[in-house]
């Protein structure tokens, strides 16, 4: 199962993701979607692929009504937990730490930090993934997403660099 993972689009979807995720079986969004027009566009690009998403702290009531705060599932034999605010190893957010200790997944995915990071946490025997930020708003310099395979374990990980945040035509958010 090939997964395309993005986060922190903040209302803008890079058209390049359509090509980057074309070979993926599913598309996952780890929050701060920025409006249902983003997930609607993803669904129009990939009508036959499941879209899994969680809402983030900037998402409005409509988006929060359409997507959960947490998704727990098993895909390709891998127990996955996806949420938006999760912290990072070993400094996880207080809101998830207890559950991570009592019921750790094999793969813990979150967004929020705008920092692309993949790290194994030996204390939880869990792989942590944050795809960084694919959108134009925030403090990140490089817009990123991830592609990987779930087949008994996460493997074949690729970091997709979408370009510098300031390099988006017509966008001046990088000037701030």
ABEGO torsion letter per residue (X at the ends): XBBBBBBGAGGBBBAAAAAAAAABABBBBAEGAGEAAAAAAAAAABAABBBBBBBBAABBAAAAAABBABBBBBBGGBBBBBBABAEBOABBBAAAAAAAAABBBABBBBBGAGBBBBBBBAAAGBBBBBAEBABABEABABBBBBBBBBBGBBBGBBBBBAEBAAABBGBAAAAX
